[in-house]
Amino acid sequence: MADSADVIVIGAGVQGSSLAFHLASCGASVIVVERSVVAAGATGRSSGLVRVYYDLLAEARIAWQSQAWFREWGDRVGGDCGFTKTGFLWIEPAERLERVRANSASHRAMGADSTGWMRPGCGGWPPASRWATTRWPPGSPSPGTRTRR
Ligand SMILES: Cc1cc2nc3c(=O)[nH]c(=O)nc-3n(C[C@H](O)[C@H](O)[C@H](O)COP(=O)(O)OP(=O)(O)OC[C@H]3O[C@@H](n4cnc5c(N)ncnc54)[C@H](O)[C@@H]3O)c2cc1C
């Protein structure tokens, strides 16, 4: 291991690994110090879901921009990250429909295909019979995606 570097990153979870990758891509010399193994923490326990539907617009914007990295992993990073595009269904209580619609409108404005709608008649599908939901149909340019672990 090198004795010194421009930057020393502590922790090889997704944050530290990404930071090290991007710094190195900018020409910095980087050492990553990990007390266990790569992805020993939360990263290795993640469900691997990559989504854009977040209440906070700032968060949704970051997720939206980040998604291109998963889609273009081979070109940008190299190899296969196991990213698979799927549909995405987010279920909320009916009383939150207007909030869901507002979120969807914000997400559409940044380019994601998001729809918020009332779906009555889902009786028998717990825990309620009426839903406010958002969706990204499979084939649309968006968020219902996950990575394989
Ligand atoms: C069960 C579960 C499911 C999740 N599902 C999802 C999901 O589907 N989608 C999603 O986006 N997010 C999900 N998350 C959240 C996501 O996994 C975390 O936000 C993310 O992995 C955090 O990454 P991190 O690099 O900040 O931390 P970590 O992955 O915890 O990495 C920290 C690293 O630092 C090392 N470290 C700590 N202290 C030191 C030290 N002193 N010296 C050296 N090394 C040290 C640790 O060993 C570890 O490897 C999930 C989290 C959990 C727990």
The ligand as an SDF file (V2000), in Angstrom:
LIG
                    3D

 53 58  0  0  0  0  0  0  0  0999 V2000
  -31.3680   -3.5900    5.2110 C   0  0  0  0  0  0  0  0  0  0  0  0
  -31.0540   -2.3520    4.3710 C   0  0  0  0  0  0  0  0  0  0  0  0
  -31.6290   -2.2220    3.1220 C   0  0  0  0  0  0  0  0  0  0  0  0
  -31.3520   -1.0830    2.3530 C   0  0  0  0  0  0  0  0  0  0  0  0
  -31.8950   -0.9860    1.1040 N   0  0  0  0  0  0  0  0  0  0  0  0
  -31.5980    0.0730    0.3230 C   0  0  0  0  0  0  0  0  0  0  0  0
  -32.0850    0.1550   -0.9910 C   0  0  0  0  0  0  0  0  0  0  0  0
  -32.7720   -0.7330   -1.4690 O   0  0  0  0  0  0  0  0  0  0  0  0
  -31.7690    1.2420   -1.7440 N   0  0  0  0  0  0  0  0  0  0  0  0
  -30.9790    2.2510   -1.2370 C   0  0  0  0  0  0  0  0  0  0  0  0
  -30.7130    3.2090   -1.9750 O   0  0  0  0  0  0  0  0  0  0  0  0
  -30.4970    2.2070    0.0160 N   0  0  0  0  0  0  0  0  0  0  0  0
  -30.7800    1.1430    0.8000 C   0  0  0  0  0  0  0  0  0  0  0  0
  -30.2910    1.0750    2.0650 N   0  0  0  0  0  0  0  0  0  0  0  0
  -29.4580    2.1710    2.5330 C   0  0  0  0  0  0  0  0  0  0  0  0
  -28.0510    2.0550    1.9500 C   0  0  0  0  0  0  0  0  0  0  0  0
  -27.6410    0.7010    1.9930 O   0  0  0  0  0  0  0  0  0  0  0  0
  -27.1150    2.9400    2.7740 C   0  0  0  0  0  0  0  0  0  0  0  0
  -27.5980    4.2710    2.7950 O   0  0  0  0  0  0  0  0  0  0  0  0
  -25.7270    2.9530    2.1660 C   0  0  0  0  0  0  0  0  0  0  0  0
  -25.2650    1.6400    1.8980 O   0  0  0  0  0  0  0  0  0  0  0  0
  -24.7670    3.6640    3.0950 C   0  0  0  0  0  0  0  0  0  0  0  0
  -23.4990    3.5990    2.5090 O   0  0  0  0  0  0  0  0  0  0  0  0
  -22.2450    4.1490    3.2710 P   0  0  0  0  0  0  0  0  0  0  0  0
  -21.0770    3.9710    2.3410 O   0  0  0  0  0  0  0  0  0  0  0  0
  -22.5330    5.5290    3.7700 O   0  0  0  0  0  0  0  0  0  0  0  0
  -22.1030    3.2660    4.5930 O   0  0  0  0  0  0  0  0  0  0  0  0
  -21.6590    1.7320    4.7660 P   0  0  0  0  0  0  0  0  0  0  0  0
  -22.0870    0.8730    3.6260 O   0  0  0  0  0  0  0  0  0  0  0  0
  -22.0920    1.3440    6.1150 O   0  0  0  0  0  0  0  0  0  0  0  0
  -20.0930    1.8070    4.6770 O   0  0  0  0  0  0  0  0  0  0  0  0
  -19.2790    2.2510    5.7240 C   0  0  0  0  0  0  0  0  0  0  0  0
  -17.9950    1.4490    5.6570 C   0  0  0  0  0  0  0  0  0  0  0  0
  -17.0570    2.0670    6.5240 O   0  0  0  0  0  0  0  0  0  0  0  0
  -16.3430    1.0540    7.2250 C   0  0  0  0  0  0  0  0  0  0  0  0
  -15.8680    1.6990    8.4330 N   0  0  0  0  0  0  0  0  0  0  0  0
  -16.5790    2.2190    9.4440 C   0  0  0  0  0  0  0  0  0  0  0  0
  -15.7860    2.7530   10.3650 N   0  0  0  0  0  0  0  0  0  0  0  0
  -14.5130    2.5510    9.9180 C   0  0  0  0  0  0  0  0  0  0  0  0
  -13.2350    2.8720   10.4580 C   0  0  0  0  0  0  0  0  0  0  0  0
  -13.0890    3.5210   11.6270 N   0  0  0  0  0  0  0  0  0  0  0  0
  -12.1420    2.5270    9.7410 N   0  0  0  0  0  0  0  0  0  0  0  0
  -12.2750    1.8810    8.5500 C   0  0  0  0  0  0  0  0  0  0  0  0
  -13.4550    1.5510    8.0070 N   0  0  0  0  0  0  0  0  0  0  0  0
  -14.5610    1.8860    8.6950 C   0  0  0  0  0  0  0  0  0  0  0  0
  -17.3920   -0.0280    7.4350 C   0  0  0  0  0  0  0  0  0  0  0  0
  -16.7940   -1.3050    7.6580 O   0  0  0  0  0  0  0  0  0  0  0  0
  -18.1700    0.0090    6.1210 C   0  0  0  0  0  0  0  0  0  0  0  0
  -17.6420   -0.8760    5.1430 O   0  0  0  0  0  0  0  0  0  0  0  0
  -30.5080   -0.0560    2.8490 C   0  0  0  0  0  0  0  0  0  0  0  0
  -29.9150   -0.2030    4.1150 C   0  0  0  0  0  0  0  0  0  0  0  0
  -30.1650   -1.3500    4.8620 C   0  0  0  0  0  0  0  0  0  0  0  0
  -29.4960   -1.5210    6.2080 C   0  0  0  0  0  0  0  0  0  0  0  0
  1  2  1  0
  2  3  1  0
  2 52  2  0
  3  4  2  0
  4  5  1  0
  4 50  1  0
  5  6  2  0
  6  7  1  0
  6 13  1  0
  7  8  2  0
  7  9  1  0
  9 10  1  0
 10 11  2  0
 10 12  1  0
 12 13  2  0
 13 14  1  0
 14 15  1  0
 14 50  1  0
 15 16  1  0
 16 17  1  0
 16 18  1  0
 18 19  1  0
 18 20  1  0
 20 21  1  0
 20 22  1  0
 22 23  1  0
 23 24  1  0
 24 25  2  0
 24 26  1  0
 24 27  1  0
 27 28  1  0
 28 29  2  0
 28 30  1  0
 28 31  1  0
 31 32  1  0
 32 33  1  0
 33 34  1  0
 33 48  1  0
 34 35  1  0
 35 36  1  0
 35 46  1  0
 36 37  1  0
 36 45  1  0
 37 38  2  0
 38 39  1  0
 39 40  1  0
 39 45  2  0
 40 41  1  0
 40 42  2  0
 42 43  1  0
 43 44  2  0
 44 45  1  0
 46 47  1  0
 46 48  1  0
 48 49  1  0
 50 51  2  0
 51 52  1  0
 52 53  1  0
M  END
$$$$
